[in-house]
């Protein structure tokens, strides 16, 4: 019951953060598009395009939240949580497309010699947007890491990358205000736009890589460490060894399985009670829902599989390195 209540709190916090992200994203889009309309700067346009991506990605995020929270069914026995990683990949792809669009616009501006205007007003608008985005990005990272939401963490990193591009635009616009020479302003504007395109490409590659890691069930060392610590909290003297520990996450669900070596005279009833106790404790410590599958082994001689008395076996410590080693 406690795990279910904690999961409900997590979902509520995620949706609240996503709603805030969407609202602030729309505000940022209005500020930056206004700055672009005022200045005609290609660099400012690049910053505005990133806000377009942010708003679109937040819409995808809401859809993926709904999909990820759907319970397991016949076709999806592990649930629908991998939709979170799909959302991260889609956001990375949209950021990459925005970067390519900015690079194209920068090239066209340099080719045609476009010169921005009314830079003072644009400077204030971009500065306000950067300050608001800094607060939003920090908040999204805090909530995303606390609720273990890959979508919110990715969105937070995207917003913080937006802060860096806005600072670059501020520096570029400030330089153009000081220089005032139209030819130099054209080159400064185009150069800053190219820099924005590079930042967007770098951010997109990181998000796409994280999406692939989640979809490929890359080992989560932090959670494995938490499982090992939880096992040590309730370890019984007759638990001789833990190995073949594996863990995969699918949204709010976690699936854990491992081999537990116990004396050969344990009964099925005793093993069942131990397995139930382990599952309840691990899910409580991870504040997640899911399943824990324990395969019981007994110490035996390799040639005959005759059991070795527990008194002749020295129990091994439960560590991440020993627990995740693969044994036949």
C-alpha positions in Angstrom: 0.0 0.0 0.0 2.8 2.4 0.9 4.5 1.7 -2.4 1.3 2.4 -4.3 0.8 5.7 -2.5 4.4 6.7 -3.2 3.9 5.9 -6.9 0.8 8.0 -7.0 2.7 10.9 -5.4 5.5 10.5 -8.0 3.0 10.6 -10.9 1.4 13.7 -9.5 4.7 15.5 -9.1 5.7 14.6 -12.6 2.6 15.9 -14.2 2.8 19.1 -12.1 6.4 19.7 -13.4 5.4 18.9 -17.0 2.5 21.3 -16.8 4.8 24.0 -15.5 7.3 23.2 -18.2 4.6 23.6 -20.9 3.4 26.9 -19.5 6.8 28.4 -19.2 7.8 27.1 -22.6 4.9 29.0 -24.2 6.0 32.1 -22.4 9.6 31.7 -23.6 8.4 31.1 -27.2 6.4 34.4 -27.1 9.4 36.3 -25.7 11.9 34.9 -28.2 9.7 35.2 -31.2 9.0 38.8 -30.2 12.7 39.4 -29.9 13.2 37.9 -33.4 10.5 40.0 -35.0 12.0 43.1 -33.4 15.6 42.4 -34.4 15.5 40.1 -37.4 18.6 38.4 -36.0 19.4 34.9 -37.2 20.9 34.1 -33.8 17.7 35.1 -32.0 15.7 33.0 -34.5 17.9 30.0 -33.5 17.1 30.6 -29.9 13.4 30.9 -30.7 13.4 27.7 -32.7 14.7 25.8 -29.6 11.7 27.1 -27.7 9.4 25.8 -30.5 11.1 22.4 -29.9 10.6 22.7 -26.2 6.9 23.3 -26.5 6.5 20.4 -29.0 8.6 18.1 -26.8 6.4 18.9 -23.8 3.3 17.9 -25.8 5.0 14.6 -26.6 6.0 14.3 -22.9 2.3 14.4 -21.8 1.4 11.8 -24.3 4.2 9.5 -23.2 3.3 10.0 -19.5 -0.2 8.7 -20.4 1.2 5.7 -22.3 3.9 4.9 -19.7 1.4 4.9 -16.8 -0.9 2.3 -18.5 -0.8 -1.0 -16.6 0.7 -4.2 -18.0 -1.5 -6.1 -20.4 -1.4 -9.3 -22.5 0.7 -7.7 -25.2 2.9 -5.7 -22.8 3.6 -7.9 -19.8 6.3 -5.5 -18.6 4.1 -2.5 -18.8 4.5 0.6 -21.1 7.2 2.4 -19.3 9.6 2.3 -22.2 7.5 5.1 -23.7 9.6 7.5 -21.5 12.7 6.6 -23.4 10.9 7.0 -26.7 9.9 10.5 -25.6 13.6 11.3 -24.8 14.7 10.1 -28.2 12.0 12.1 -30.0 13.0 15.2 -28.1 16.6 14.6 -29.1 15.6 14.2 -32.8 13.5 17.4 -32.7 16.5 19.3 -31.2 18.7 18.0 -33.9 16.3 19.2 -36.6 16.2 22.6 -35.0 20.0 22.7 -35.0 20.1 21.9 -38.7 17.4 24.6 -39.4 19.5 27.2 -37.4 22.6 26.2 -39.4 20.8 26.7 -42.7 19.4 30.1 -41.7 22.9 31.2 -40.5 24.3 30.2 -43.9 21.6 32.1 -45.7 22.1 35.2 -43.6 25.8 35.2 -44.1 25.4 34.7 -47.9 22.8 37.5 -48.3 24.5 39.8 -45.7 21.4 40.3 -43.5 21.9 42.9 -40.8 19.9 42.8 -37.6 18.2 45.9 -36.2 16.6 47.3 -32.9 19.0 45.2 -30.9 18.5 47.0 -27.5 14.9 45.7 -27.2 15.9 42.2 -28.3 18.6 42.2 -25.6 16.1 42.7 -22.8 13.7 40.1 -24.1 16.4 37.4 -24.5 17.8 38.3 -21.0 14.5 37.8 -19.4 13.9 34.5 -21.2 17.4 33.2 -20.0 16.7 34.0 -16.4 13.3 32.3 -16.4 14.7 29.2 -18.2 17.5 28.9 -15.7 15.0 28.5 -12.9 12.8 26.2 -14.9 15.6 23.9 -16.0 16.9 23.6 -12.4 13.5 22.7 -11.1 12.9 20.1 -13.8 16.2 18.4 -13.0 15.4 18.3 -9.3 11.9 16.8 -9.8 13.1 14.5 -12.6 15.9 13.0 -10.5 13.7 12.7 -7.4 10.9 10.9 -9.3 13.3 9.0 -11.5 11.7 10.4 -14.7 13.9 10.1 -17.7 11.5 12.5 -19.5 11.7 15.3 -17.0 15.5 15.0 -16.7 15.9 15.2 -20.5 13.5 18.2 -20.6 15.5 19.9 -17.8 18.8 19.4 -19.6 17.2 20.7 -22.8 15.9 23.8 -21.0 19.4 24.4 -19.4 21.0 24.1 -22.8 18.5 26.7 -23.9 20.0 29.0 -21.2 23.5 28.6 -22.7 22.3 29.4 -26.2 20.4 32.4 -24.8 23.6 33.6 -23.1 25.4 33.2 -26.4 22.8 35.2 -28.1 23.1 37.9 -25.4 26.8 38.1 -25.9 26.4 38.3 -29.6 23.7 40.9 -29.5 25.7 42.9 -27.0 28.7 42.8 -29.3 26.6 44.0 -32.2 25.3 46.9 -30.1 28.9 47.9 -29.3 30.3 47.4 -32.8 27.4 48.9 -34.8 29.2 48.3 -38.1 26.6 46.5 -40.3 29.3 44.2 -41.9 30.6 43.1 -38.6 27.1 42.7 -37.2 26.3 40.3 -40.0 29.3 38.1 -39.3 28.8 38.2 -35.5 25.1 37.3 -35.9 25.9 34.4 -38.3 28.7 33.1 -36.1 26.6 33.1 -33.0 23.8 31.2 -34.9 26.4 28.6 -36.0 27.4 28.2 -32.4 23.8 27.7 -31.4 23.4 25.0 -34.0 26.5 23.2 -32.6 25.1 23.4 -29.0 21.8 22.0 -30.2 23.5 19.1 -32.1 25.6 18.3 -29.0 22.5 18.3 -26.7 20.5 16.1 -29.2 23.2 13.5 -29.4 23.3 13.2 -25.6 19.5 12.8 -25.4 19.4 10.2 -28.3 22.2 8.2 -26.6 20.3 8.2 -23.3 17.1 7.1 -25.1 18.9 4.2 -26.7 20.5 3.2 -23.4 17.1 3.0 -21.8 15.5 1.1 -24.7 18.5 -1.4 -24.6 18.1 -1.9 -20.8 21.6 -0.6 -20.0 22.6 -1.5 -16.4 21.5 1.0 -13.8 24.4 0.9 -11.4 22.7 3.3 -8.9 19.7 1.1 -8.6 21.7 -2.1 -8.4 23.6 -0.6 -5.5 20.3 0.2 -3.8 19.2 -3.4 -4.3 22.5 -4.7 -2.8 22.2 -2.4 0.2 18.5 -3.5 0.8 19.5 -7.2 0.6 22.2 -6.6 3.2 19.6 -5.0 5.5 17.6 -8.1 5.8 20.2 -10.8 5.1 19.8 -14.0 7.0 22.8 -16.1 8.2 21.9 -18.9 5.8 22.1 -16.8 2.7 25.3 -18.1 1.4 25.6 -16.2 -1.9 23.8 -13.9 -4.3 24.7 -13.9 -8.0 23.1 -13.4 -11.5 21.5 -10.2 -10.2 19.7 -8.3 -13.0 17.4 -5.3 -13.0 15.4 -3.5 -15.6 13.1 -0.6 -15.3 10.0 0.3 -17.3 8.7 3.6 -16.2 7.5 3.3 -12.6 7.8 -0.5 -12.7 11.0 -2.3 -11.8 11.8 -6.0 -12.4 14.5 -7.7 -10.4 15.8 -11.3 -10.5 18.7 -13.0 -9.0 20.0 -16.4 -7.7 20.2 -16.9 -3.9 22.3 -19.8 -2.6 20.8 -21.4 0.6 21.4 -24.7 2.4 20.1 -27.7 0.5 17.7 -28.7 3.2 15.5 -25.6 2.9 11.9 -26.4 2.2 9.8 -24.9 -0.6 7.7 -23.2 2.1 10.7 -21.5 3.6 12.0 -20.4 0.3 8.6 -19.0 -0.6 8.4 -17.0 2.6 11.9 -15.6 2.1 11.1 -14.6 -1.5 8.0 -12.7 -0.4 10.0 -10.9 2.3 12.7 -10.0 -0.1 10.2 -8.7 -2.7 8.4 -6.5 -0.2 11.5 -5.1 1.2 13.2 -4.3 -2.1 10.2 -2.6 -3.7 9.7 -0.6 -0.5 13.3 0.6 -0.5 13.2 1.4 -4.2 9.8 3.1 -3.7 8.6 1.3 -6.8 6.1 -1.2 -8.0 7.1 -4.3 -9.9 8.3 -7.9 -9.3 11.2 -9.6 -7.7 12.0 -13.2 -8.8 14.4 -15.2 -6.7 15.9 -18.4 -8.0 17.1 -20.6 -5.2 20.3 -22.5 -5.5 22.0 -24.8 -3.1 25.8 -25.5 -2.7 26.8 -28.7 -4.5 29.8 -30.5 -5.9 30.4 -29.8 -9.5 30.8 -33.4 -10.5 27.8 -35.0 -8.9 25.6 -32.0 -7.8 25.5 -33.6 -4.3 24.8 -31.0 -1.7 27.6 -29.6 0.3 26.7 -29.1 4.0 26.3 -25.4 4.8 28.8 -25.8 7.7 31.5 -26.3 5.1 30.6 -23.2 3.1 31.8 -19.7 4.0 29.1 -17.2 3.1 30.1 -14.6 0.6 29.5 -10.9 1.1 26.7 -9.4 -0.9 28.3 -6.7 -3.1 27.4 -5.2 -6.4 30.4 -6.9 -8.1 29.7 -10.4 -6.7 25.9 -10.1 -7.0 26.0 -9.2 -10.7 28.5 -11.9 -11.7 27.0 -14.5 -14.0 27.2 -18.1 -12.8 25.8 -21.2 -14.4 
